[in-house]
Amino acid sequence: MVSVTHLSDDELLLLLKKEDKLAFSEIYNRYWEKMVSYSVRLTKSEDESADIVQEIFVSLWNRKLELIVKGSLASYLIKSTRNLSLRYIERNIHSIDFVEKLTEFIVDKSQNIEENISFKELQDKIESGIAKLPKKMQQVYLLSRDEQLSYREIAEKLQIAEGTVKKQISNALKIISQSLNERLSVVMSALLIHLLR
């Protein structure tokens, strides 16, 4: 059996478009755990996160012939995970149990989170905040958010100190939070910054 573990993501994508099942399996093995872990941070549900990631991979296989990936495969898969996870949150935001699970780390359970949240509007505001970041800070933040790289991995990739990475991400979150504060309560801002970091 031919091994594909040594291939780059771009090479795997080319094989995937030729309906290569080994390439698909390698992409799955390479990113499944990272995607589920990211989704769990958003949804607070391991079962739902596994279903979300499964749905992404089913879609990936079904659309393999016409698939267009702009940027890196890692970024594409993480963005897909974020979008489906946020859709899950949007569907369940009015569930008391769900809201409690989501907010227990920042507010007392007796407090209520704003209802009628437009996640499209929030995503637009977040993207607008990211666009305002200085170029280097934006690069660091996007590597953390879109590719889910650790501080160490970002530091190695950009050849900067790990402490610098941490400070840049912290500052980026503050700037994005300020753009959200114009429309959201402090609690909701804290919640969304936590979810999308």
Accessible surface in RSA format (square Angstrom, percent):
REM  Atomic radii and reference values for relative SASA: ProtOr
REM  Chains: A
REM  Algorithm: Lee & Richards
REM  Probe-radius: 1.40
REM  Slices: 20
REM RES _ NUM      All-atoms   Total-Side   Main-Chain    Non-polar    All polar
REM                ABS   REL    ABS   REL    ABS   REL    ABS   REL    ABS   REL
RES MET A   1   214.17 110.9 124.57  82.4  89.60 213.3 113.72  96.7 100.45 133.1
RES VAL A   2   116.96  77.0 106.67  96.6  10.29  24.8 112.52  97.8   4.44  12.0
RES SER A   3    64.03  54.1  50.06  66.8  13.96  32.2  49.02 104.4  15.01  21.0
RES VAL A   4    13.68   9.0  12.51  11.3   1.17   2.8  12.51  10.9   1.17   3.2
RES THR A   5    91.89  65.4  76.53  77.6  15.37  36.6  57.86  77.7  34.03  51.4
RES HIS A   6   141.72  77.5 104.24  72.5  37.48  95.9  91.22  94.0  50.50  58.8
RES LEU A   7    33.18  18.5  29.39  21.0   3.79   9.5  29.61  20.8   3.56   9.6
RES SER A   8    56.44  47.7  45.26  60.4  11.18  25.8  50.33 107.2   6.11   8.6
RES ASP A   9    29.77  20.9  25.87  25.8   3.89   9.2  13.17  31.0  16.60  16.6
RES ASP A  10    95.89  67.2  93.13  92.7   2.76   6.5  28.30  66.6  67.59  67.4
RES GLU A  11    79.98  45.9  78.61  59.5   1.38   3.3  27.99  54.1  51.99  42.4
RES LEU A  12     0.04   0.0   0.04   0.0   0.00   0.0   0.04   0.0   0.00   0.0
RES LEU A  13    18.34  10.2  18.32  13.1   0.02   0.0  18.34  12.9   0.00   0.0
RES LEU A  14   113.55  63.2 112.44  80.4   1.11   2.8 112.45  79.0   1.10   3.0
RES LEU A  15    48.55  27.0  48.55  34.7   0.00   0.0  48.55  34.1   0.00   0.0
RES LEU A  16     0.00   0.0   0.00   0.0   0.00   0.0   0.00   0.0   0.00   0.0
RES LYS A  17    78.78  38.4  68.29  41.9  10.49  25.0  29.40  26.5  49.38  52.6
RES LYS A  18   156.22  76.2 127.87  78.5  28.35  67.5  84.52  76.1  71.70  76.4
RES GLU A  19    96.26  55.3  83.04  62.8  13.21  31.5  14.75  28.5  81.51  66.5
RES ASP A  20    40.94  28.7  33.75  33.6   7.19  17.0  12.23  28.8  28.71  28.6
RES LYS A  21   150.47  73.4 145.70  89.4   4.77  11.4  88.72  79.9  61.74  65.8
RES LEU A  22    67.36  37.5  65.43  46.8   1.92   4.8  65.71  46.2   1.64   4.4
RES ALA A  23     0.00   0.0   0.00   0.0   0.00   0.0   0.00   0.0   0.00   0.0
RES PHE A  24    39.19  19.6  39.19  24.3   0.00   0.0  39.19  23.8   0.00   0.0
RES SER A  25    51.02  43.1  48.69  65.0   2.33   5.4  22.74  48.4  28.29  39.6
RES GLU A  26    20.41  11.7  19.05  14.4   1.36   3.2   1.68   3.2  18.73  15.3
RES ILE A  27     0.02   0.0   0.02   0.0   0.00   0.0   0.02   0.0   0.00   0.0
RES TYR A  28    65.27  30.5  65.27  37.1   0.00   0.0  42.91  32.2  22.37  27.6
RES ASN A  29   108.28  74.7  79.86  77.2  28.42  68.4  26.52  63.8  81.76  79.0
RES ARG A  30    78.61  33.0  49.07  25.0  29.54  70.3  39.64  54.2  38.97  23.6
RES TYR A  31    21.17   9.9  21.17  12.0   0.00   0.0   9.62   7.2  11.55  14.2
RES TRP A  32    63.05  25.3  63.05  30.5   0.00   0.0  39.74  21.2  23.31  37.8
RES GLU A  33   141.96  81.5 139.44 105.5   2.52   6.0  52.91 102.3  89.05  72.7
RES LYS A  34    68.82  33.6  60.15  36.9   8.66  20.6  48.51  43.7  20.31  21.6
RES MET A  35     0.12   0.1   0.12   0.1   0.00   0.0   0.12   0.1   0.00   0.0
RES VAL A  36    26.18  17.2  26.18  23.7   0.00   0.0  26.18  22.7   0.00   0.0
RES SER A  37    61.13  51.7  53.65  71.6   7.47  17.2  26.84  57.2  34.28  48.0
RES TYR A  38     1.41   0.7   0.52   0.3   0.89   2.3   1.02   0.8   0.38   0.5
RES SER A  39     0.00   0.0   0.00   0.0   0.00   0.0   0.00   0.0   0.00   0.0
RES VAL A  40    39.45  26.0  39.24  35.5   0.22   0.5  39.24  34.1   0.22   0.6
RES ARG A  41    92.39  38.8  88.68  45.2   3.71   8.8  48.73  66.6  43.66  26.5
RES LEU A  42     0.00   0.0   0.00   0.0   0.00   0.0   0.00   0.0   0.00   0.0
RES THR A  43     0.17   0.1   0.00   0.0   0.17   0.4   0.00   0.0   0.17   0.3
RES LYS A  44    57.12  27.9  37.88  23.2  19.24  45.8  27.63  24.9  29.48  31.4
RES SER A  45    16.97  14.3  11.93  15.9   5.03  11.6   7.52  16.0   9.45  13.2
RES GLU A  46   129.57  74.4 122.14  92.4   7.43  17.7  36.48  70.6  93.10  76.0
RES ASP A  47   116.88  81.9 111.21 110.7   5.67  13.4  32.23  75.9  84.65  84.4
RES GLU A  48    62.35  35.8  62.30  47.1   0.06   0.1   5.25  10.2  57.10  46.6
RES SER A  49     0.00   0.0   0.00   0.0   0.00   0.0   0.00   0.0   0.00   0.0
RES ALA A  50    34.36  31.6  33.33  51.4   1.03   2.3  33.61  47.3   0.75   2.0
RES ASP A  51    91.02  63.8  85.60  85.2   5.42  12.8  23.12  54.4  67.90  67.7
RES ILE A  52    10.99   6.3  10.53   7.8   0.46   1.1  10.98   7.9   0.01   0.0
RES VAL A  53     0.00   0.0   0.00   0.0   0.00   0.0   0.00   0.0   0.00   0.0
RES GLN A  54    82.82  46.3  82.82  60.5   0.00   0.0  34.26  72.9  48.56  36.8
RES GLU A  55    98.75  56.7  93.06  70.4   5.69  13.6  36.25  70.1  62.50  51.0
RES ILE A  56    11.28   6.4   8.24   6.1   3.05   7.3  10.37   7.5   0.92   2.5
RES PHE A  57     1.97   1.0   1.93   1.2   0.03   0.1   1.97   1.2   0.00   0.0
RES VAL A  58    75.49  49.7  71.22  64.5   4.27  10.3  75.22  65.4   0.28   0.7
RES SER A  59    38.21  32.3  33.96  45.3   4.25   9.8  26.48  56.4  11.73  16.4
RES LEU A  60     1.25   0.7   1.03   0.7   0.21   0.5   1.16   0.8   0.08   0.2
RES TRP A  61    59.55  23.9  59.55  28.8   0.00   0.0  36.58  19.5  22.98  37.3
RES ASN A  62   101.97  70.3  74.57  72.1  27.39  66.0  23.61  56.8  78.35  75.7
RES ARG A  63    91.72  38.5  91.72  46.8   0.00   0.0  45.86  62.7  45.86  27.8
RES LYS A  64    19.76   9.6  19.76  12.1   0.00   0.0   0.21   0.2  19.54  20.8
RES LEU A  65   112.79  62.8  87.27  62.4  25.52  64.2  87.95  61.8  24.84  66.8
RES GLU A  66   113.10  64.9  95.31  72.1  17.79  42.4  65.16 126.0  47.94  39.1
RES LEU A  67     2.08   1.2   0.53   0.4   1.56   3.9   0.93   0.7   1.15   3.1
RES ILE A  68   129.92  73.9 112.47  83.8  17.44  42.0 113.42  81.7  16.50  44.8
RES VAL A  69    28.61  18.8   2.74   2.5  25.87  62.3   2.74   2.4  25.87  70.2
RES LYS A  70   180.68  88.1 157.05  96.4  23.63  56.3 105.20  94.7  75.49  80.4
RES GLY A  71    68.38  84.3   0.00   N/A  68.38  84.3  41.52 113.9  26.86  60.2
RES SER A  72    43.32  36.6  30.90  41.2  12.42  28.6  37.81  80.5   5.51   7.7
RES LEU A  73     1.29   0.7   0.00   0.0   1.29   3.2   0.00   0.0   1.29   3.5
RES ALA A  74    11.76  10.8  11.76  18.2   0.00   0.0  11.76  16.6   0.00   0.0
RES SER A  75    14.06  11.9  14.06  18.8   0.00   0.0   6.20  13.2   7.86  11.0
RES TYR A  76    43.05  20.1  39.25  22.3   3.80   9.9  36.07  27.1   6.98   8.6
RES LEU A  77     0.10   0.1   0.10   0.1   0.00   0.0   0.10   0.1   0.00   0.0
RES ILE A  78     0.39   0.2   0.39   0.3   0.00   0.0   0.39   0.3   0.00   0.0
RES LYS A  79    85.40  41.7  85.40  52.4   0.00   0.0  34.69  31.2  50.71  54.0
RES SER A  80    26.11  22.1  20.20  27.0   5.92  13.6  13.72  29.2  12.39  17.4
RES THR A  81     0.00   0.0   0.00   0.0   0.00   0.0   0.00   0.0   0.00   0.0
RES ARG A  82    12.81   5.4  12.81   6.5   0.00   0.0   0.51   0.7  12.29   7.5
RES ASN A  83    64.12  44.2  59.44  57.4   4.68  11.3  13.54  32.6  50.58  48.9
RES LEU A  84    28.16  15.7  26.16  18.7   1.99   5.0  26.16  18.4   1.99   5.4
RES SER A  85     0.00   0.0   0.00   0.0   0.00   0.0   0.00   0.0   0.00   0.0
RES LEU A  86     6.05   3.4   5.72   4.1   0.33   0.8   6.03   4.2   0.02   0.0
RES ARG A  87   124.85  52.4 122.16  62.3   2.69   6.4  40.71  55.6  84.14  51.0
RES TYR A  88    21.84  10.2  21.84  12.4   0.00   0.0   7.25   5.4  14.60  18.0
RES ILE A  89     0.40   0.2   0.40   0.3   0.00   0.0   0.40   0.3   0.00   0.0
RES GLU A  90    82.10  47.1  72.97  55.2   9.12  21.7  21.36  41.3  60.73  49.6
RES ARG A  91   167.29  70.2 129.79  66.2  37.50  89.3  72.59  99.2  94.69  57.4
RES ASN A  92    42.84  29.5  40.15  38.8   2.69   6.5   3.17   7.6  39.67  38.3
RES ILE A  93    11.67   6.6   8.40   6.3   3.27   7.9   8.40   6.1   3.27   8.9
RES HIS A  94   109.97  60.1  84.01  58.4  25.95  66.4  67.23  69.3  42.74  49.7
RES SER A  95    46.21  39.1  33.85  45.2  12.36  28.5  30.56  65.1  15.66  21.9
RES ILE A  96   131.26  74.7 123.73  92.2   7.53  18.1 126.58  91.1   4.68  12.7
RES ASP A  97   103.87  72.8 100.57 100.1   3.29   7.8  27.75  65.3  76.12  75.9
RES PHE A  98     8.36   4.2   7.46   4.6   0.90   2.3   8.01   4.9   0.35   1.0
RES VAL A  99    26.35  17.3  26.28  23.8   0.07   0.2  26.35  22.9   0.00   0.0
RES GLU A 100    60.49  34.7  59.99  45.4   0.50   1.2  12.30  23.8  48.19  39.3
RES LYS A 101    89.65  43.7  86.89  53.3   2.76   6.6  53.50  48.2  36.15  38.5
RES LEU A 102     1.21   0.7   1.21   0.9   0.00   0.0   1.21   0.8   0.00   0.0
RES THR A 103     4.48   3.2   4.48   4.5   0.00   0.0   0.46   0.6   4.03   6.1
RES GLU A 104   100.18  57.5  76.06  57.5  24.12  57.4  19.63  38.0  80.55  65.8
RES PHE A 105    79.38  39.7  41.37  25.6  38.01  98.9  52.64  31.9  26.74  76.5
RES ILE A 106    62.14  35.4  26.88  20.0  35.26  85.0  36.06  26.0  26.07  70.8
RES VAL A 107    18.38  12.1   6.37   5.8  12.01  28.9  13.90  12.1   4.48  12.2
RES ASP A 108    93.69  65.6  78.06  77.7  15.63  37.0  35.30  83.1  58.39  58.2
RES LYS A 109   126.57  61.7 110.09  67.5  16.48  39.2  60.11  54.1  66.45  70.8
RES SER A 110    94.12  79.5  60.57  80.8  33.55  77.3  54.33 115.7  39.79  55.7
RES GLN A 111    94.56  52.9  79.77  58.3  14.79  35.2  31.60  67.3  62.96  47.8
RES ASN A 112   140.48  96.9 112.12 108.4  28.36  68.3  29.07  70.0 111.41 107.7
RES ILE A 113    14.68   8.4   3.72   2.8  10.96  26.4   5.85   4.2   8.83  24.0
RES GLU A 114    71.57  41.1  59.38  44.9  12.19  29.0  42.42  82.1  29.14  23.8
RES GLU A 115   121.82  69.9 103.05  78.0  18.77  44.7  26.33  50.9  95.49  78.0
RES ASN A 116   132.94  91.7 101.76  98.3  31.18  75.1  35.82  86.2  97.13  93.9
RES ILE A 117    20.97  11.9   3.99   3.0  16.98  40.9   8.74   6.3  12.23  33.2
RES SER A 118    51.97  43.9  41.12  54.9  10.85  25.0  32.92  70.1  19.05  26.7
RES PHE A 119     6.99   3.5   6.91   4.3   0.09   0.2   6.91   4.2   0.09   0.3
RES LYS A 120   138.17  67.4 134.50  82.5   3.67   8.7 108.16  97.4  30.01  32.0
RES GLU A 121    62.26  35.7  58.51  44.3   3.75   8.9  33.62  65.0  28.64  23.4
RES LEU A 122     7.57   4.2   7.57   5.4   0.00   0.0   7.57   5.3   0.00   0.0
RES GLN A 123    48.07  26.9  47.36  34.6   0.71   1.7  12.43  26.5  35.64  27.0
RES ASP A 124    70.22  49.2  64.00  63.7   6.22  14.7  27.40  64.5  42.82  42.7
RES LYS A 125    47.90  23.4  45.43  27.9   2.47   5.9  17.37  15.6  30.53  32.5
RES ILE A 126     5.03   2.9   5.03   3.8   0.00   0.0   5.03   3.6   0.00   0.0
RES GLU A 127    78.52  45.1  74.08  56.0   4.44  10.6  42.52  82.2  36.00  29.4
RES SER A 128    51.73  43.7  43.19  57.6   8.54  19.7  29.55  62.9  22.18  31.1
RES GLY A 129     0.04   0.0   0.00   N/A   0.04   0.0   0.04   0.1   0.00   0.0
RES ILE A 130     6.70   3.8   6.70   5.0   0.00   0.0   6.70   4.8   0.00   0.0
RES ALA A 131    74.36  68.4  48.02  74.1  26.34  59.9  52.17  73.5  22.19  58.8
RES LYS A 132   135.31  66.0 103.96  63.8  31.35  74.6  77.99  70.2  57.31  61.1
RES LEU A 133     8.50   4.7   0.00   0.0   8.50  21.4   0.00   0.0   8.50  22.9
RES PRO A 134    76.15  55.5  63.85  58.2  12.30  44.7  76.11  62.8   0.04   0.3
RES LYS A 135   184.72  90.1 171.73 105.4  12.99  30.9 117.72 106.0  67.00  71.4
RES LYS A 136    93.28  45.5  89.63  55.0   3.65   8.7  60.62  54.6  32.66  34.8
RES MET A 137    19.01   9.8  18.64  12.3   0.37   0.9  18.64  15.8   0.37   0.5
RES GLN A 138    47.77  26.7  47.77  34.9   0.00   0.0   1.11   2.4  46.66  35.4
RES GLN A 139    81.25  45.4  73.42  53.7   7.83  18.6  28.74  61.2  52.51  39.8
RES VAL A 140     0.06   0.0   0.06   0.1   0.00   0.0   0.06   0.1   0.00   0.0
RES TYR A 141     3.92   1.8   3.92   2.2   0.00   0.0   1.98   1.5   1.94   2.4
RES LEU A 142    53.27  29.7  52.09  37.3   1.17   2.9  52.59  36.9   0.68   1.8
RES LEU A 143    17.16   9.6  15.82  11.3   1.34   3.4  17.16  12.1   0.00   0.0
RES SER A 144    19.38  16.4  16.82  22.5   2.56   5.9   0.22   0.5  19.16  26.8
RES ARG A 145     8.14   3.4   8.12   4.1   0.01   0.0   0.73   1.0   7.40   4.5
RES ASP A 146     9.98   7.0   9.98   9.9   0.00   0.0   3.28   7.7   6.69   6.7
RES GLU A 147    30.91  17.7  30.59  23.1   0.32   0.8   1.62   3.1  29.29  23.9
RES GLN A 148    28.40  15.9  13.74  10.0  14.67  34.9   4.38   9.3  24.03  18.2
RES LEU A 149    34.59  19.3  27.16  19.4   7.43  18.7  27.30  19.2   7.28  19.6
RES SER A 150    56.23  47.5  44.47  59.4  11.76  27.1  51.04 108.7   5.19   7.3
RES TYR A 151    81.52  38.1  77.96  44.4   3.56   9.3  48.62  36.5  32.90  40.6
RES ARG A 152   155.07  65.1 154.24  78.6   0.82   2.0  39.48  54.0 115.59  70.1
RES GLU A 153    76.71  44.0  72.47  54.8   4.23  10.1  27.44  53.1  49.27  40.2
RES ILE A 154     0.00   0.0   0.00   0.0   0.00   0.0   0.00   0.0   0.00   0.0
RES ALA A 155     9.28   8.5   7.81  12.1   1.46   3.3   8.15  11.5   1.13   3.0
RES GLU A 156   121.59  69.8 100.36  75.9  21.23  50.6  50.72  98.1  70.87  57.9
RES LYS A 157   122.50  59.8  89.68  55.0  32.83  78.2  65.68  59.1  56.82  60.5
RES LEU A 158    28.44  15.8  12.29   8.8  16.15  40.6  17.16  12.1  11.28  30.3
RES GLN A 159   165.04  92.3 131.45  96.1  33.60  80.0  42.62  90.7 122.42  92.9
RES ILE A 160    45.11  25.7  27.73  20.7  17.38  41.9  36.83  26.5   8.28  22.5
RES ALA A 161    64.77  59.6  47.56  73.4  17.20  39.1  58.31  82.1   6.46  17.1
RES GLU A 162    82.72  47.5  76.42  57.8   6.30  15.0  25.96  50.2  56.75  46.3
RES GLY A 163    51.32  63.3   0.00   N/A  51.32  63.3  39.01 107.0  12.32  27.6
RES THR A 164    59.30  42.2  52.69  53.4   6.61  15.7  33.93  45.6  25.38  38.4
RES VAL A 165     0.00   0.0   0.00   0.0   0.00   0.0   0.00   0.0   0.00   0.0
RES LYS A 166   124.81  60.9 124.31  76.3   0.50   1.2  67.00  60.3  57.81  61.6
RES LYS A 167   140.46  68.5 135.61  83.2   4.85  11.5  82.11  73.9  58.35  62.2
RES GLN A 168    33.00  18.5  32.89  24.0   0.10   0.2   5.35  11.4  27.65  21.0
RES ILE A 169     7.99   4.5   7.74   5.8   0.25   0.6   7.99   5.8   0.00   0.0
RES SER A 170    45.92  38.8  41.97  56.0   3.95   9.1  23.57  50.2  22.34  31.3
RES ASN A 171    46.25  31.9  45.33  43.8   0.92   2.2   8.67  20.9  37.59  36.3
RES ALA A 172     0.00   0.0   0.00   0.0   0.00   0.0   0.00   0.0   0.00   0.0
RES LEU A 173     8.43   4.7   7.83   5.6   0.59   1.5   8.16   5.7   0.27   0.7
RES LYS A 174   124.91  60.9 120.93  74.2   3.99   9.5  78.82  70.9  46.09  49.1
RES ILE A 175    55.55  31.6  54.07  40.3   1.48   3.6  54.07  38.9   1.48   4.0
RES ILE A 176     1.03   0.6   1.03   0.8   0.00   0.0   1.03   0.7   0.00   0.0
RES SER A 177    24.89  21.0  24.89  33.2   0.00   0.0   9.31  19.8  15.58  21.8
RES GLN A 178   118.16  66.1 111.22  81.3   6.94  16.5  39.54  84.2  78.61  59.6
RES SER A 179    12.09  10.2   9.00  12.0   3.09   7.1  11.49  24.5   0.60   0.8
RES LEU A 180     0.00   0.0   0.00   0.0   0.00   0.0   0.00   0.0   0.00   0.0
RES ASN A 181    70.98  48.9  53.67  51.9  17.31  41.7  21.35  51.4  49.64  48.0
RES GLU A 182   127.99  73.5  90.01  68.1  37.98  90.4  46.36  89.7  81.63  66.7
RES ARG A 183   148.21  62.2 119.52  60.9  28.69  68.3  38.50  52.6 109.71  66.5
RES LEU A 184    24.61  13.7  12.87   9.2  11.74  29.5  14.88  10.5   9.73  26.2
RES SER A 185    44.59  37.7  31.37  41.9  13.22  30.5  40.29  85.8   4.31   6.0
RES VAL A 186   121.16  79.7 117.65 106.5   3.51   8.5 117.77 102.3   3.39   9.2
RES VAL A 187    35.55  23.4  33.31  30.2   2.24   5.4  35.44  30.8   0.12   0.3
RES MET A 188     1.25   0.6   1.25   0.8   0.00   0.0   1.25   1.1   0.00   0.0
RES SER A 189     2.91   2.5   2.91   3.9   0.00   0.0   2.91   6.2   0.00   0.0
RES ALA A 190    39.96  36.7  27.86  43.0  12.10  27.5  36.49  51.4   3.46   9.2
RES LEU A 191     0.71   0.4   0.71   0.5   0.00   0.0   0.71   0.5   0.00   0.0
RES LEU A 192     0.59   0.3   0.59   0.4   0.00   0.0   0.59   0.4   0.00   0.0
RES ILE A 193    22.08  12.6  21.88  16.3   0.20   0.5  22.08  15.9   0.00   0.0
RES HIS A 194    59.53  32.5  55.57  38.6   3.96  10.1  41.20  42.5  18.33  21.3
RES LEU A 195     1.84   1.0   1.09   0.8   0.76   1.9   1.42   1.0   0.43   1.1
RES LEU A 196     6.27   3.5   6.19   4.4   0.08   0.2   6.27   4.4   0.00   0.0
RES ARG A 197   110.39  46.3 103.20  52.6   7.19  17.1  30.42  41.6  79.97  48.5
END  Absolute sums over single chains surface
CHAIN  1 A    11048.4       9426.7       1621.7       5831.5       5216.9
END  Absolute sums over all chains
TOTAL         11048.4       9426.7       1621.7       5831.5       5216.9
